[in-house]
Amino acid sequence: MKKFGILIAICLFTLSLNAQEESVTVSVTIENVLNDNGTVLASLHNNETFMKSAGLIDLQEAAQKGSITFTFKDVAPGTYAIMVLHDENDNKRMDFESNGMPKENYGMSGNEMPMGPPSFADAKFEVTDTDKELIIRF
């Protein structure tokens, strides 16, 4: 009987740990997609990956003129930023003019478009215990 009680206690402890690790869904609608060419790429980043590496979650969809929605599932609570790119020529990277200006449309959470490279501080948002919806405009 004592072993049964210990087993029940372990099960309840495991269930409580799983309940604390709940994740949410972050839905992002990209507005002002100018044409159907190529692919729209979207990446969920934290401070360590922002502008440095692939995202924690990377998604892509065929471009659709107008708007497109991405759904990032199983996102743990924390601080994140989302970067999006309309990769019109499907080369999986941002293309630049000779003067360094981007050739393709892009955007990020926060919708701040500063002169120069974007910063995590401008793009960050908080994920808590409820689903989140964002709008990013190209």
ROVO-232281 format. One record per residue: residue number from 1; residue in three letters; chain; x, y, z of N, C-alpha, C, CB in turn. Coordinates in nm, 3 decimals, m for minus. Atoms other than C-alpha are relative to their C-alpha. Glycine has a CB too. Example, Ala and Ser with C-alpha at 12.3 -4.5 7.8 and 13.67 -1.06 7.14 Angstrom:
BEGIN
NODE    nr   rest   kette       n_X       n_Y       n_Z      ca_X      ca_Y      ca_Z       c_X       c_Y       c_Z      cb_X      cb_Y      cb_Z
NODE     1    ALA       A     0.089    m0.119     0.000     1.230    m0.450     0.780     0.090     0.120     0.000    m0.099     0.003     0.125
NODE     2    SER       A    m0.082    m0.119    m0.006     1.367    m0.106     0.714    m0.077     0.109     0.073     0.041     0.046    m0.142
//
This chain:
BEGIN
NODE    nr   rest   kette       n_X       n_Y       n_Z      ca_X      ca_Y      ca_Z       c_X       c_Y       c_Z      cb_X      cb_Y      cb_Z
NODE     1    MET       A     0.083    m0.120     0.000     0.000     0.000     0.000     0.087     0.126     0.000    m0.094     0.000     0.121
NODE     2    LYS       A    m0.090    m0.115    m0.007     0.288     0.236     0.077     0.057     0.031    m0.139     0.114    m0.027     0.100
NODE     3    LYS       A    m0.051    m0.020     0.136     0.429     0.183    m0.276    m0.105     0.064    m0.089     0.046    m0.135    m0.061
NODE     4    PHE       A     0.109    m0.058     0.078     0.089     0.265    m0.424    m0.013     0.149     0.029    m0.132    m0.072     0.030
NODE     5    GLY       A     0.008    m0.140    m0.038     0.080     0.595    m0.232     0.115     0.081    m0.061     0.002     0.014     0.152
NODE     6    ILE       A    m0.115    m0.068     0.061     0.430     0.685    m0.355    m0.022     0.016    m0.150     0.130    m0.079     0.027
NODE     7    LEU       A     0.028    m0.006     0.144     0.326     0.604    m0.714    m0.101     0.111    m0.032    m0.053    m0.135    m0.050
NODE     8    ILE       A     0.100    m0.107     0.019     0.020     0.832    m0.683     0.065     0.136     0.018    m0.117    m0.017     0.101
NODE     9    ALA       A    m0.068    m0.127    m0.024     0.237     1.112    m0.542     0.089     0.038    m0.119     0.084    m0.007     0.129
NODE    10    ILE       A    m0.086    m0.027     0.117     0.483     1.081    m0.833    m0.084     0.042    m0.119     0.085    m0.125    m0.035
NODE    11    CYS       A     0.089    m0.035     0.112     0.198     1.090    m1.086    m0.054     0.142     0.015    m0.117    m0.100    m0.010
NODE    12    LEU       A     0.052    m0.135    m0.023     0.048     1.402    m0.929     0.108     0.106    m0.018    m0.060     0.011     0.140
NODE    13    PHE       A    m0.112    m0.092     0.017     0.388     1.571    m0.919     0.030     0.021    m0.148     0.124    m0.051     0.073
NODE    14    THR       A    m0.027    m0.007     0.143     0.445     1.491    m1.289    m0.109     0.083    m0.070     0.007    m0.141    m0.062
NODE    15    LEU       A     0.109    m0.077     0.059     0.101     1.629    m1.381     0.014     0.149     0.032    m0.134    m0.051     0.051
NODE    16    SER       A    m0.016    m0.142    m0.035     0.171     1.953    m1.193     0.114     0.064    m0.077     0.024     0.015     0.151
NODE    17    LEU       A    m0.110    m0.054     0.082     0.502     1.997    m1.378    m0.046     0.025    m0.141     0.119    m0.096    m0.001
NODE    18    ASN       A     0.050    m0.017     0.137     0.330     1.947    m1.714    m0.095     0.119    m0.009    m0.070    m0.126    m0.048
NODE    19    ALA       A     0.094    m0.112     0.001     0.061     2.200    m1.622     0.075     0.132     0.001    m0.095    m0.007     0.119
NODE    20    GLN       A    m0.077    m0.122    m0.006     0.330     2.461    m1.551     0.072     0.029    m0.131     0.100    m0.007     0.112
NODE    21    GLU       A    m0.072    m0.017     0.125     0.491     2.408    m1.892    m0.094     0.018    m0.118     0.090    m0.119    m0.024
NODE    22    GLU       A     0.096    m0.020     0.107     0.183     2.504    m2.093     0.058     0.095    m0.104    m0.132     0.054     0.054
NODE    23    SER       A    m0.045    m0.087     0.107     0.248     2.662    m2.428    m0.121     0.058    m0.070     0.091    m0.077    m0.100
NODE    24    VAL       A     0.109    m0.070     0.066     0.041     2.894    m2.640     0.025     0.010    m0.150    m0.017     0.140     0.060
NODE    25    THR       A    m0.008    m0.022     0.144    m0.024     2.980    m3.002     0.014     0.149    m0.025    m0.125    m0.058    m0.072
NODE    26    VAL       A    m0.017    m0.138     0.043     0.101     3.302    m3.159    m0.039     0.006    m0.147     0.148     0.051     0.023
NODE    27    SER       A     0.046    m0.017     0.138    m0.091     3.399    m3.474     0.043     0.136    m0.051    m0.154    m0.016    m0.011
NODE    28    VAL       A    m0.052    m0.124     0.057     0.061     3.661    m3.702    m0.060     0.019    m0.139     0.155    m0.001    m0.007
NODE    29    THR       A     0.053    m0.034     0.131    m0.123     3.825    m3.991     0.093     0.102    m0.064    m0.145     0.055     0.010
NODE    30    ILE       A    m0.088    m0.089     0.077     0.104     3.983    m4.252    m0.089     0.075    m0.099     0.116    m0.080    m0.074
NODE    31    GLU       A     0.082    m0.084     0.089    m0.070     4.272    m4.429     0.086     0.063    m0.107    m0.074     0.109     0.080
NODE    32    ASN       A    m0.061    m0.074     0.110     0.014     4.445    m4.756     0.102    m0.083    m0.079     0.067     0.124     0.054
NODE    33    VAL       A    m0.082     0.081     0.092     0.167     4.152    m4.946    m0.035     0.049    m0.140    m0.028    m0.158     0.016
NODE    34    LEU       A     0.026    m0.071     0.125     0.205     4.322    m5.284    m0.030    m0.089    m0.120     0.115     0.085    m0.032
NODE    35    ASN       A     0.023     0.087     0.114     0.196     4.018    m5.515     0.007    m0.146     0.043     0.102     0.028    m0.112
NODE    36    ASP       A    m0.001     0.144    m0.026     0.181     3.638    m5.543     0.135    m0.065    m0.030    m0.107    m0.068    m0.083
NODE    37    ASN       A    m0.130     0.056     0.036     0.549     3.595    m5.635     0.071    m0.058     0.121     0.088     0.108    m0.066
NODE    38    GLY       A    m0.088     0.056    m0.101     0.768     3.364    m5.428    m0.069    m0.047     0.125     0.099     0.100     0.038
NODE    39    THR       A     0.039     0.055    m0.130     0.729     3.282    m5.062     0.013     0.109     0.107     0.088    m0.123     0.036
NODE    40    VAL       A    m0.014    m0.085    m0.118     0.670     3.468    m4.737     0.059    m0.087     0.110    m0.138     0.064     0.044
NODE    41    LEU       A    m0.070     0.071    m0.106     0.910     3.356    m4.464    m0.025     0.071     0.132     0.154    m0.009    m0.029
NODE    42    ALA       A     0.023    m0.058    m0.133     0.840     3.409    m4.093     0.080    m0.079     0.103    m0.152     0.001     0.036
NODE    43    SER       A    m0.084     0.064    m0.102     1.068     3.338    m3.796    m0.030     0.059     0.137     0.149     0.016    m0.034
NODE    44    LEU       A     0.016    m0.039    m0.140     1.010     3.348    m3.422     0.137    m0.004     0.065    m0.102    m0.094     0.076
NODE    45    HIS       A    m0.134    m0.013    m0.058     1.320     3.468    m3.237    m0.005     0.039     0.147     0.082     0.103    m0.078
NODE    46    ASN       A    m0.023    m0.058    m0.132     1.444     3.530    m2.887     0.120     0.094    m0.013     0.026    m0.111     0.110
NODE    47    ASN       A    m0.110    m0.097     0.006     1.717     3.781    m2.797     0.129    m0.063    m0.052     0.024     0.059     0.138
NODE    48    GLU       A    m0.124     0.066     0.042     1.992     3.525    m2.863     0.004    m0.029    m0.150     0.018    m0.129     0.076
NODE    49    THR       A     0.001     0.037     0.143     1.879     3.436    m3.219    m0.032     0.118    m0.092    m0.100    m0.110    m0.024
NODE    50    PHE       A     0.045    m0.113     0.082     1.746     3.775    m3.340     0.115     0.059    m0.081    m0.064     0.108     0.088
NODE    51    MET       A    m0.098    m0.055     0.095     1.946     3.889    m3.647     0.134    m0.075     0.004     0.024     0.148     0.029
NODE    52    LYS       A    m0.126     0.073    m0.012     2.210     3.622    m3.570    m0.007    m0.140    m0.059     0.040    m0.009     0.145
NODE    53    SER       A     0.010     0.138     0.046     2.075     3.281    m3.673    m0.145    m0.030    m0.039     0.049    m0.100     0.108
NODE    54    ALA       A     0.136     0.042     0.031     1.771     3.083    m3.779    m0.087     0.021     0.122    m0.004    m0.148    m0.045
NODE    55    GLY       A     0.092    m0.022    m0.110     1.462     3.135    m3.570    m0.019    m0.125     0.084    m0.132     0.047    m0.052
NODE    56    LEU       A     0.038     0.113    m0.085     1.340     2.916    m3.289    m0.104    m0.085    m0.073    m0.056     0.048     0.136
NODE    57    ILE       A     0.098     0.065     0.088     1.050     2.835    m3.523     0.002     0.079    m0.131    m0.145    m0.004     0.065
NODE    58    ASP       A     0.001    m0.063     0.133     1.071     2.908    m3.898    m0.115    m0.058    m0.080     0.137    m0.023    m0.074
NODE    59    LEU       A     0.114     0.041     0.081     0.760     2.897    m4.119     0.009     0.066    m0.136    m0.133     0.035     0.070
NODE    60    GLN       A     0.009    m0.062     0.132     0.693     2.966    m4.485    m0.131    m0.038    m0.067     0.119    m0.040    m0.088
NODE    61    GLU       A     0.123     0.021     0.075     0.388     2.998    m4.709     0.017     0.066    m0.136    m0.124     0.057     0.075
NODE    62    ALA       A     0.001    m0.063     0.131     0.338     3.071    m5.077    m0.061     0.139     0.015    m0.081    m0.087    m0.104
NODE    63    ALA       A     0.048    m0.138    m0.009     0.289     3.445    m5.119    m0.141     0.011    m0.058     0.095     0.097    m0.073
NODE    64    GLN       A     0.135    m0.030     0.047    m0.068     3.568    m5.161    m0.020     0.150     0.009    m0.109    m0.077     0.083
NODE    65    LYS       A     0.024    m0.144    m0.002    m0.147     3.923    m5.261    m0.107     0.032     0.104    m0.043     0.052    m0.141
NODE    66    GLY       A     0.094    m0.039    m0.106    m0.322     4.095    m4.971     0.056    m0.030     0.136    m0.134    m0.070    m0.018
NODE    67    SER       A    m0.051     0.037    m0.132    m0.261     3.919    m4.642     0.018    m0.151     0.011    m0.096     0.051     0.111
NODE    68    ILE       A    m0.029     0.141    m0.026    m0.134     3.589    m4.509     0.018    m0.015     0.151     0.128    m0.049    m0.078
NODE    69    THR       A    m0.010     0.022    m0.144    m0.149     3.440    m4.159     0.088    m0.121     0.030    m0.140    m0.019     0.061
NODE    70    PHE       A    m0.086     0.107    m0.049     0.114     3.229    m3.983    m0.042    m0.033     0.143     0.151     0.041    m0.005
NODE    71    THR       A     0.031     0.044    m0.135     0.053     3.025    m3.669     0.120    m0.072     0.058    m0.125    m0.091     0.002
NODE    72    PHE       A    m0.110     0.061    m0.074     0.340     2.951    m3.434    m0.062    m0.074     0.118     0.106     0.108     0.049
NODE    73    LYS       A     0.062     0.083    m0.103     0.231     2.661    m3.212     0.102    m0.038     0.107    m0.061    m0.126    m0.062
NODE    74    ASP       A    m0.081     0.049    m0.112     0.362     2.543    m2.876     0.112     0.096     0.039     0.060    m0.134    m0.035
NODE    75    VAL       A    m0.096    m0.102    m0.041     0.535     2.869    m2.785    m0.004     0.012     0.152    m0.032     0.139    m0.068
NODE    76    ALA       A    m0.009    m0.011    m0.145     0.653     2.874    m2.425    m0.006     0.148     0.040     0.131    m0.065     0.052
NODE    77    PRO       A    m0.001    m0.139    m0.046     0.596     3.192    m2.221     0.143     0.056    m0.002    m0.060     0.010     0.143
NODE    78    GLY       A    m0.130    m0.065     0.007     0.880     3.441    m2.269    m0.006     0.124    m0.086     0.105    m0.096    m0.054
NODE    79    THR       A    m0.011    m0.120     0.082     1.001     3.739    m2.471     0.052    m0.039    m0.136     0.094     0.106     0.067
NODE    80    TYR       A    m0.031     0.040     0.137     1.013     3.702    m2.849    m0.011     0.119    m0.095    m0.093    m0.113    m0.045
NODE    81    ALA       A     0.021    m0.093     0.111     1.026     3.891    m3.178    m0.025    m0.085    m0.124     0.124     0.097    m0.021
NODE    82    ILE       A     0.027     0.070     0.125     0.900     3.790    m3.521     0.052     0.085    m0.115    m0.152    m0.029    m0.018
NODE    83    MET       A    m0.050    m0.065     0.121     1.073     3.874    m3.848    m0.064    m0.069    m0.119     0.156    m0.007    m0.009
NODE    84    VAL       A     0.060     0.056     0.121     0.905     3.828    m4.189     0.065     0.061    m0.122    m0.153     0.025    m0.001
NODE    85    LEU       A    m0.061    m0.042     0.127     1.036     3.853    m4.545    m0.084    m0.053    m0.114     0.146    m0.050    m0.012
NODE    86    HIS       A     0.063     0.045     0.125     0.860     3.840    m4.882     0.114    m0.034    m0.096    m0.097     0.111    m0.061
NODE    87    ASP       A    m0.110     0.051     0.082     1.118     3.628    m5.065    m0.053    m0.023    m0.142     0.060    m0.132     0.060
NODE    88    GLU       A     0.063     0.006     0.131     0.995     3.706    m5.415     0.072    m0.093    m0.099    m0.008     0.137    m0.058
NODE    89    ASN       A    m0.073     0.085     0.095     1.270     3.512    m5.595     0.034    m0.137     0.060     0.128     0.070    m0.043
NODE    90    ASP       A    m0.016     0.131    m0.065     1.267     3.212    m5.354     0.145    m0.044     0.019    m0.072    m0.104    m0.081
NODE    91    ASN       A    m0.139     0.039    m0.026     1.638     3.223    m5.275     0.029    m0.014     0.150     0.096     0.102    m0.061
NODE    92    LYS       A    m0.008     0.021    m0.145     1.569     3.199    m4.896     0.089     0.100     0.074     0.049    m0.138     0.028
NODE    93    ARG       A    m0.077    m0.104    m0.066     1.751     3.522    m4.812    m0.049     0.137    m0.048     0.152    m0.018    m0.026
NODE    94    MET       A     0.036    m0.135     0.040     1.701     3.898    m4.825     0.101     0.050    m0.103    m0.005     0.095     0.123
NODE    95    ASP       A    m0.085    m0.058     0.103     1.836     4.065    m5.138     0.011     0.151     0.021    m0.054    m0.032    m0.142
NODE    96    PHE       A    m0.027    m0.142    m0.024     1.990     4.413    m5.128     0.039     0.072    m0.129     0.109     0.017     0.104
NODE    97    GLU       A    m0.047    m0.088     0.106     2.042     4.701    m5.369     0.149     0.027     0.021    m0.082     0.134    m0.003
NODE    98    SER       A    m0.143    m0.030    m0.013     2.400     4.815    m5.432     0.029     0.100     0.113     0.055     0.054    m0.131
NODE    99    ASN       A    m0.018    m0.097    m0.109     2.348     5.094    m5.175    m0.034    m0.058     0.138    m0.086     0.121    m0.025
NODE   100    GLY       A     0.028     0.065    m0.127     2.255     4.840    m4.905    m0.147    m0.005     0.040     0.075     0.066     0.105
NODE   101    MET       A     0.143     0.002    m0.031     1.878     4.897    m4.912    m0.061    m0.133    m0.044    m0.073     0.118    m0.070
NODE   102    PRO       A     0.064     0.128     0.037     1.658     4.583    m4.915    m0.079     0.013    m0.130    m0.093    m0.046     0.112
NODE   103    LYS       A     0.078     0.006     0.123     1.507     4.485    m5.251    m0.138    m0.058     0.024     0.074    m0.082    m0.106
NODE   104    GLU       A     0.125     0.070    m0.026     1.231     4.275    m5.096    m0.066     0.054     0.127     0.024    m0.153     0.013
NODE   105    ASN       A     0.073    m0.049    m0.117     0.959     4.369    m4.847     0.027    m0.086     0.122    m0.150     0.003    m0.029
NODE   106    TYR       A    m0.022     0.069    m0.127     1.013     4.278    m4.484    m0.074     0.075     0.110     0.152    m0.011     0.032
NODE   107    GLY       A     0.063    m0.064    m0.115     0.866     4.353    m4.145     0.033    m0.078     0.125    m0.151     0.011    m0.018
NODE   108    MET       A    m0.025     0.066    m0.127     0.883     4.264    m3.780    m0.107     0.039     0.100     0.141     0.035     0.055
NODE   109    SER       A     0.093    m0.034    m0.108     0.672     4.256    m3.468     0.040     0.137     0.054     0.001    m0.110     0.113
NODE   110    GLY       A    m0.025    m0.136    m0.047     0.640     4.600    m3.317    m0.018     0.101    m0.113     0.141     0.011     0.057
NODE   111    ASN       A     0.017    m0.082     0.119     0.618     4.738    m3.674     0.088     0.124    m0.002    m0.142     0.041    m0.012
NODE   112    GLU       A    m0.097    m0.109     0.004     0.907     4.973    m3.596     0.094    m0.025    m0.118     0.079     0.011     0.134
NODE   113    MET       A    m0.089     0.013     0.114     1.111     5.034    m3.910     0.106     0.110     0.010    m0.079     0.010    m0.134
NODE   114    PRO       A    m0.103    m0.103    m0.021     1.414     5.228    m3.787     0.097     0.006    m0.117     0.076    m0.026     0.130
NODE   115    MET       A    m0.109    m0.008     0.097     1.692     5.351    m4.010     0.110    m0.090     0.051     0.051     0.149    m0.020
NODE   116    GLY       A    m0.102     0.094    m0.042     1.958     5.085    m4.002    m0.061    m0.132     0.044     0.084     0.058     0.113
NODE   117    PRO       A     0.049     0.133    m0.038     1.930     4.731    m3.872    m0.100     0.007     0.115     0.117    m0.088     0.040
NODE   118    PRO       A     0.098     0.002    m0.109     1.632     4.649    m3.651     0.063    m0.054     0.128    m0.122    m0.085    m0.039
NODE   119    SER       A    m0.049     0.050    m0.129     1.683     4.578    m3.281    m0.107    m0.087     0.066     0.040     0.117     0.093
NODE   120    PHE       A     0.092     0.086    m0.075     1.529     4.314    m3.058    m0.090     0.086     0.089     0.078    m0.103     0.084
NODE   121    ALA       A     0.079    m0.087    m0.090     1.416     4.592    m2.821    m0.119     0.062    m0.072     0.090     0.110     0.057
NODE   122    ASP       A     0.110    m0.059     0.077     1.204     4.748    m3.099    m0.106    m0.102    m0.039     0.054     0.066    m0.125
NODE   123    ALA       A     0.089     0.102     0.053     1.049     4.418    m3.207    m0.059    m0.093     0.105     0.073    m0.081    m0.099
NODE   124    LYS       A     0.038     0.101    m0.099     1.000     4.229    m2.881    m0.145     0.013     0.046     0.091     0.010     0.120
NODE   125    PHE       A     0.133     0.009    m0.060     0.668     4.120    m2.733     0.002    m0.114     0.100    m0.111    m0.020    m0.109
NODE   126    GLU       A     0.005     0.100    m0.106     0.570     3.907    m2.436    m0.105    m0.106    m0.033    m0.031     0.065     0.135
NODE   127    VAL       A     0.095     0.110     0.006     0.405     3.566    m2.452    m0.025    m0.043     0.144     0.054    m0.120    m0.088
NODE   128    THR       A     0.036     0.042    m0.136     0.216     3.479    m2.134    m0.070    m0.135    m0.010    m0.092     0.107     0.070
NODE   129    ASP       A     0.070     0.128     0.000    m0.030     3.198    m2.069    m0.123    m0.001    m0.089    m0.039    m0.036     0.140
NODE   130    THR       A     0.114    m0.004     0.091    m0.286     3.305    m2.331     0.048     0.018    m0.144    m0.098     0.113     0.038
NODE   131    ASP       A    m0.035    m0.013     0.142    m0.281     3.285    m2.710     0.013     0.148    m0.036    m0.107    m0.069    m0.090
NODE   132    LYS       A    m0.032    m0.138     0.039    m0.154     3.598    m2.885    m0.021     0.018    m0.150     0.145     0.036     0.039
NODE   133    GLU       A     0.016    m0.034     0.142    m0.243     3.766    m3.216     0.074     0.131    m0.028    m0.151     0.013    m0.038
NODE   134    LEU       A    m0.076    m0.118     0.041    m0.017     4.014    m3.394    m0.031     0.033    m0.145     0.153    m0.023     0.018
NODE   135    ILE       A     0.010    m0.044     0.139    m0.036     4.216    m3.715     0.132     0.065    m0.037    m0.121     0.098    m0.022
NODE   136    ILE       A    m0.123    m0.061     0.053     0.276     4.299    m3.916    m0.033     0.049    m0.140     0.123    m0.103    m0.001
NODE   137    ARG       A     0.028    m0.060     0.132     0.255     4.529    m4.217     0.131     0.016    m0.076    m0.073     0.137     0.015
NODE   138    PHE       A    m0.116    m0.021     0.087     0.503     4.514    m4.505     0.004     0.146    m0.039    m0.006    m0.090    m0.126
//
